[in-house]
Amino acid sequence: MDILIMLSLALTVDLVLGEPPRPVHPVVWLGKAASFLERGGVGQPRSVQFVYGIGMSLFLVGLFTAAAYFILFYFKSLSFVAYVIIGAVLLKSTFSLKELRRVALRVKGFLLAEKLDEARRELHSLVSRDTRSLSPSLVVSATVESVAENSGDSFVAPLFYFLLFGVPGAIAYRVVNTLDAMVGYHGKYEYLGKFASRLDDVLNFIPARLTALLLVFASFLSGRGARVAWQVALSEHAKTESPNAGWPMAAVAGALNVQLEKVGHYKLGRADTPLTPATIDAALKLMLISMLSWWLICFIKEVIRFAVTS
């Protein structure tokens, strides 16, 4: 029963209240801890960076996962109500649908107002690529790609590991995914973040494919081309450098009948429909339908488990 309450309360908090204040946000604390620790590895030889990156990643995963476990253990001994509230708040910190939607809509608003520079700056909070020279259509593409990829990273995957390992499992996933976003890319962090990046690839293997399926299902429910969405996901997911990100992005490209492009890296889907600010709305609709479907699946699964074990 506690799992069911946490699931419902966490989603409600996210959709109604959004993100907690930065001073008390666990992911903000994680970011500060990672930023502090990474200094010890930057500039070192590759082998030292790699070993240091392994130690840093395991330390932060252990630290934040253990903290979540013992906090919940303590509150469970005090009060069931306090336990589920704290658990829901911690679970909510591992995903963010409202904030993702808010930023995407801000990008759309700037584009509609023909404020391209502002749209590019806002987009930078969603993607790691250089946004300063992107055309309006490429800004739309990057926004839609981020909405698709983050549907998995920021919702499907945390709940997937929550169902398997409880709140500590969701926290552990969020630590790895955040480290991948901070240091798991090429450049000065390549060897420092290699372990975190590969671990994130492993953890997202199933959730990314689940996300693609959910987006295909959402395209069916919204009257779009579910068959095309699935075909594009199957045939073009491997075009991205990430072994996982291509699945949800290709599914959305097929569902919306558009071509998503990161210049010099990949093109997903066919350019049958132009990329406009309205495309962002369509992608957000698919995201919302698919994420609510996933929450419902998780809820039903826990209801069945509760009924069987009671």
C-alpha positions as CSV (number, residue, x, y, z in Angstrom):
1,M,0.0,0.0,0.0
2,D,2.9,2.4,0.7
3,I,4.1,2.0,-2.9
4,L,0.7,2.9,-4.3
5,I,0.5,6.0,-2.1
6,M,4.0,7.2,-2.9
7,L,3.4,6.7,-6.7
8,S,0.2,8.8,-6.6
9,L,1.5,11.5,-4.2
10,A,4.8,11.9,-6.1
11,L,3.0,12.4,-9.4
12,T,0.5,14.8,-7.9
13,V,3.3,16.9,-6.3
14,D,5.2,17.1,-9.6
15,L,2.2,18.1,-11.7
16,V,0.8,20.6,-9.1
17,L,3.8,22.0,-7.4
18,G,6.7,21.2,-9.7
19,E,10.3,21.4,-8.4
20,P,11.1,22.0,-4.8
21,P,13.3,25.0,-3.9
22,R,16.9,24.6,-4.9
23,P,18.3,24.7,-1.3
24,V,16.4,21.5,-0.4
25,H,16.5,19.7,-3.8
26,P,18.4,16.4,-3.6
27,V,19.6,16.7,-7.2
28,V,21.0,20.1,-6.6
29,W,22.9,18.7,-3.6
30,L,24.1,15.9,-5.9
31,G,25.3,18.4,-8.5
32,K,27.2,20.4,-6.0
33,A,28.9,17.2,-4.6
34,A,29.8,16.0,-8.1
35,S,31.2,19.4,-9.0
36,F,33.3,19.4,-5.9
37,L,34.6,15.9,-6.4
38,E,35.3,16.1,-10.1
39,R,38.0,18.7,-9.5
40,G,40.3,15.9,-8.3
41,G,40.1,14.1,-11.6
42,V,40.2,16.8,-14.2
43,G,43.6,17.3,-15.8
44,Q,44.9,13.9,-14.6
45,P,46.2,11.2,-17.0
46,R,43.5,9.1,-18.7
47,S,44.0,6.0,-16.6
48,V,43.8,8.1,-13.4
49,Q,40.7,9.9,-14.6
50,F,39.0,6.6,-15.4
51,V,39.8,5.1,-12.0
52,Y,38.9,8.3,-10.2
53,G,35.6,8.5,-12.1
54,I,34.7,4.9,-11.0
55,G,35.4,5.8,-7.4
56,M,33.5,9.1,-7.6
57,S,30.5,7.5,-9.2
58,L,30.3,4.6,-6.7
59,F,30.8,6.9,-3.8
60,L,28.0,9.3,-4.8
61,V,25.6,6.4,-5.7
62,G,26.3,4.8,-2.3
63,L,26.1,8.1,-0.4
64,F,22.8,9.2,-1.8
65,T,21.2,5.8,-1.9
66,A,22.2,5.0,1.7
67,A,20.9,8.4,2.8
68,A,17.5,7.8,1.2
69,Y,17.4,4.3,2.8
70,F,18.2,5.4,6.3
71,I,15.9,8.5,6.1
72,L,13.0,6.3,5.1
73,F,13.9,3.7,7.7
74,Y,13.9,6.3,10.4
75,F,10.6,7.9,9.4
76,K,9.0,4.4,9.0
77,S,9.7,3.7,12.7
78,L,8.1,7.0,13.6
79,S,4.9,7.3,11.5
80,F,3.5,5.6,8.4
81,V,2.1,8.9,7.2
82,A,5.5,10.7,7.6
83,Y,7.2,7.7,5.9
84,V,5.0,7.8,2.8
85,I,5.2,11.6,2.5
86,I,9.0,11.6,2.8
87,G,9.1,8.7,0.4
88,A,6.9,10.5,-2.1
89,V,9.0,13.7,-1.9
90,L,12.2,11.7,-2.5
91,L,10.6,9.8,-5.4
92,K,9.4,13.0,-6.9
93,S,12.9,14.5,-6.8
94,T,14.0,11.8,-9.3
95,F,11.7,12.9,-12.1
96,S,10.3,16.2,-13.5
97,L,7.5,16.3,-16.0
98,K,6.2,19.8,-15.1
99,E,9.6,21.4,-15.4
100,L,10.3,19.7,-18.7
101,R,7.0,20.9,-20.1
102,R,7.6,24.4,-18.7
103,V,10.9,24.9,-20.3
104,A,9.7,23.4,-23.6
105,L,6.8,25.8,-23.7
106,R,9.1,28.8,-22.9
107,V,11.2,27.8,-25.9
108,K,8.0,27.7,-28.0
109,G,6.8,31.1,-26.7
110,F,10.1,32.7,-27.6
111,L,9.9,31.3,-31.1
112,L,6.4,32.5,-31.6
113,A,7.5,36.0,-30.4
114,E,10.4,35.8,-32.9
115,K,12.9,36.0,-30.1
116,L,15.4,33.5,-31.4
117,D,18.3,34.3,-29.1
118,E,16.1,33.9,-26.0
119,A,14.8,30.6,-27.4
120,R,18.3,29.4,-27.9
121,R,19.3,30.4,-24.3
122,E,16.3,28.7,-22.8
123,L,17.0,25.6,-24.9
124,H,20.5,25.3,-23.4
125,S,18.9,24.1,-20.1
126,L,17.5,21.1,-22.0
127,V,20.4,20.0,-24.3
128,S,24.2,19.9,-24.0
129,R,24.9,21.0,-27.7
130,D,25.9,24.5,-28.7
131,T,22.6,26.3,-29.3
132,R,24.0,29.7,-30.2
133,S,23.7,29.2,-34.0
134,L,20.7,27.0,-34.3
135,S,18.0,28.0,-36.8
136,P,14.3,28.1,-35.6
137,S,13.6,24.7,-37.0
138,L,16.7,23.2,-35.3
139,V,15.6,24.8,-32.0
140,V,12.3,23.0,-32.4
141,S,14.1,19.8,-33.3
142,A,16.3,19.9,-30.3
143,T,13.4,20.7,-28.0
144,V,11.4,17.8,-29.3
145,E,14.4,15.5,-29.0
146,S,14.8,16.5,-25.4
147,V,11.2,16.0,-24.6
148,A,11.3,12.5,-26.1
149,E,14.6,11.5,-24.5
150,N,13.7,12.9,-21.1
151,S,10.4,11.1,-21.1
152,G,12.6,8.0,-20.5
153,D,15.4,9.5,-18.4
154,S,13.2,11.7,-16.3
155,F,10.1,9.5,-15.7
156,V,10.0,6.0,-17.1
157,A,13.4,5.0,-15.8
158,P,13.1,6.4,-12.2
159,L,9.7,4.7,-11.8
160,F,11.1,1.5,-13.3
161,Y,13.8,1.3,-10.7
162,F,11.4,2.4,-8.0
163,L,9.2,-0.6,-8.7
164,L,12.2,-2.9,-8.6
165,F,14.1,-1.5,-5.6
166,G,11.9,1.2,-4.0
167,V,12.8,4.8,-3.4
168,P,16.6,4.0,-3.0
169,G,16.5,2.4,-6.4
170,A,15.1,5.5,-8.0
171,I,17.6,7.7,-6.2
172,A,20.5,5.4,-7.3
173,Y,19.3,5.7,-10.9
174,R,19.0,9.5,-10.7
175,V,22.6,9.8,-9.3
176,V,24.0,7.8,-12.3
177,N,21.9,9.7,-14.8
178,T,22.9,13.1,-13.3
179,L,26.6,12.1,-13.4
180,D,26.2,11.1,-17.0
181,A,24.7,14.5,-17.8
182,M,27.5,16.3,-15.9
183,V,30.6,14.4,-16.8
184,G,29.6,11.5,-19.2
185,Y,30.4,13.2,-22.5
186,H,33.4,13.8,-24.7
187,G,36.0,16.5,-24.1
188,K,37.8,17.0,-20.8
189,Y,35.4,14.7,-19.0
190,E,35.6,11.8,-21.4
191,Y,37.6,9.4,-19.2
192,L,36.5,10.9,-15.9
193,G,32.8,10.2,-16.9
194,K,33.3,7.1,-19.0
195,F,32.2,4.7,-16.2
196,A,29.1,6.8,-15.3
197,S,28.2,7.0,-19.0
198,R,28.5,3.3,-19.6
199,L,26.6,2.5,-16.4
200,D,23.8,5.0,-17.5
201,D,23.7,3.1,-20.8
202,V,23.1,-0.2,-19.0
203,L,20.5,1.2,-16.6
204,N,18.6,2.9,-19.5
205,F,18.6,-0.1,-21.8
206,I,15.2,-1.4,-20.9
207,P,13.6,2.0,-19.9
208,A,14.5,3.6,-23.2
209,R,12.8,0.8,-25.2
210,L,9.8,0.9,-22.9
211,T,9.6,4.7,-23.5
212,A,9.6,4.1,-27.3
213,L,6.7,1.6,-26.9
214,L,4.8,4.0,-24.7
215,L,5.3,6.9,-27.2
216,V,4.0,4.6,-30.0
217,F,1.0,3.7,-27.8
218,A,0.5,7.5,-27.2
219,S,0.6,8.1,-30.9
220,F,-2.1,5.5,-31.4
221,L,-4.3,7.0,-28.6
222,S,-3.9,10.5,-30.1
223,G,-4.8,9.4,-33.6
224,R,-1.3,9.7,-35.1
225,G,0.7,7.1,-37.1
226,A,1.5,4.5,-34.5
227,R,2.7,2.1,-37.1
228,V,5.1,4.6,-38.7
229,A,6.3,5.6,-35.2
230,W,7.2,2.0,-34.4
231,Q,8.8,1.5,-37.9
232,V,11.0,4.6,-37.5
233,A,12.0,3.6,-34.0
234,L,13.0,0.2,-35.2
235,S,14.9,1.3,-38.3
236,E,16.6,4.5,-37.1
237,H,17.2,4.3,-33.4
238,A,20.9,3.2,-34.0
239,K,21.7,6.5,-35.8
240,T,22.4,8.3,-32.5
241,E,25.7,7.9,-30.6
242,S,23.8,6.8,-27.5
243,P,22.5,3.2,-27.6
244,N,19.3,4.3,-25.9
245,A,18.4,7.9,-26.8
246,G,17.6,7.0,-30.4
247,W,14.6,4.8,-29.4
248,P,12.2,7.5,-28.0
249,M,13.5,10.2,-30.3
250,A,12.9,8.1,-33.5
251,A,9.5,7.1,-32.2
252,V,8.5,10.7,-31.8
253,A,9.9,11.6,-35.2
254,G,7.8,8.9,-36.8
255,A,4.7,9.7,-34.8
256,L,4.9,13.4,-35.7
257,N,6.0,12.7,-39.3
258,V,9.0,15.1,-39.0
259,Q,12.7,14.9,-39.3
260,L,14.7,15.5,-36.1
261,E,18.3,16.5,-36.7
262,K,21.5,17.2,-34.7
263,V,23.7,18.7,-37.4
264,G,26.7,16.5,-38.1
265,H,25.4,13.7,-36.0
266,Y,22.1,12.2,-37.1
267,K,18.8,12.7,-38.8
268,L,15.7,10.8,-37.6
269,G,12.5,10.4,-39.6
270,R,11.3,12.0,-42.8
271,A,10.9,15.7,-43.3
272,D,7.3,15.4,-44.6
273,T,6.0,17.9,-42.1
274,P,7.8,21.2,-41.3
275,L,9.2,21.8,-37.8
276,T,7.2,24.7,-36.2
277,P,6.5,25.8,-32.7
278,A,3.3,23.7,-32.9
279,T,5.5,20.6,-33.2
280,I,6.6,21.2,-29.6
281,D,3.0,21.1,-28.5
282,A,2.4,17.9,-30.3
283,A,5.5,16.3,-28.7
284,L,4.4,17.4,-25.3
285,K,1.0,15.9,-25.8
286,L,2.6,12.5,-26.7
287,M,4.8,12.8,-23.7
288,L,1.9,13.5,-21.3
289,I,-0.2,10.6,-22.7
290,S,2.7,8.1,-22.6
291,M,3.8,9.2,-19.1
292,L,0.3,8.9,-17.6
293,S,0.0,5.5,-19.3
294,W,3.3,4.4,-17.7
295,W,2.1,5.7,-14.3
296,L,-1.1,3.8,-14.7
297,I,0.8,0.6,-15.6
298,C,2.9,1.0,-12.5
299,F,-0.1,1.6,-10.4
300,I,-2.0,-1.4,-11.7
301,K,1.0,-3.6,-11.3
302,E,1.3,-2.6,-7.6
303,V,-2.5,-3.1,-7.1
304,I,-2.2,-6.6,-8.4
305,R,0.9,-7.3,-6.2
306,F,-0.9,-5.9,-3.2
307,A,-4.0,-8.1,-3.9
308,V,-1.9,-11.2,-4.4
309,T,0.2,-10.8,-1.3
310,S,-2.5,-9.6,1.1
